[in-house]
């Protein structure tokens, strides 16, 4: 396969000497600002607790019934018309063969780790976000080899065709009767079906015995992330806001970037997470994750959750300000394909300028159209 190459070979100070698991990195955070954030988080958590306590009986039942890991997943109420959990065991939509064969072809040297992204046609048009996503691997520092381990999960036939044209590992997940080919707007019915379908799909990947890094396609890969993951973490996730502590449940996670190891703990966790669709109707997977991350079920199954430091795994919500440290940058806090494209193109230009500049310090010119000042989503 021709996965492209070249670019991104510049070495920088400090590579290989970063605190493990993100730690308590302070180079681009101010302690005063961190204190303010923590105060805000306390009030937000109090507010969430109030909302949670006053939720419907369904959501309370959900948490109560899952307080013990030995208890089985509750059967979903018949009123919810959603994708069922075992559908991937029987479907064989890919010309590569079944999903397991596709994962096997893409696996790293350990034969059990892959990188996964999902795409629809709107994100794969020429000069689209998908092109920027692939370009970031090609010009990133030590990221070129990762493309051969990328599995593109296509949500419609056009996206699948575009993936095949790019000579990547592709899996066709179209066929559930929902048209995902156009731009899927945040929190619409199709958006919710798409993100929950993705969550359940990733659960099945774990059941097949594969670890994965899941990445939204609007995340630019600028350095190899594997050297920044915690060696003992089961479930590791990027953040919209990071509180300087990788185990602090007060961090605000973003489900667009995760590193998950396949084991009984993570499989049970994904089943638990997915079942929240029945008890928090109209909510996305990220909302439900925030509601369940402190559940007794999580600690009782022994799941090690780690939150990734935005000093390395940044985004437009909270940029990784030091280009000598940045690993990935996510177009979060940004609603609308046009806004994402605008700022991601600028980000790629900034990175190229950084790679070619050996004399003076380079900083981001983004976000412009995106960021907290322009969006709260």
GIKA-V321770 format. One record per run of one state. SS is the DSSP state (h for helix, s for strand, l for the rest). FROM is the first residue (numbers start at 1). TO is the last residue. Records with the same first field share a line. If there is no record, write none. Layout:
SS: FROM-TO  FROM-TO
This chain:
l: 1-19  23-30  54-56  66-86  90-93  95-96  98-98  107-112  120-120  124-128  140-140  142-143  155-156  166-168  173-188  208-210  216-218  222-222  224-224  229-234  242-251  261-263  279-284  293-295  301-304  308-312  316-327  331-336  356-377
h: 20-22  31-53  57-65  87-89  99-106  121-123  129-139  144-149  157-165  189-207  225-228  264-278  285-292  296-300  337-355
s: 94-94  97-97  113-119  141-141  150-154  169-172  211-215  219-221  223-223  235-241  252-260  305-307  313-315  328-330
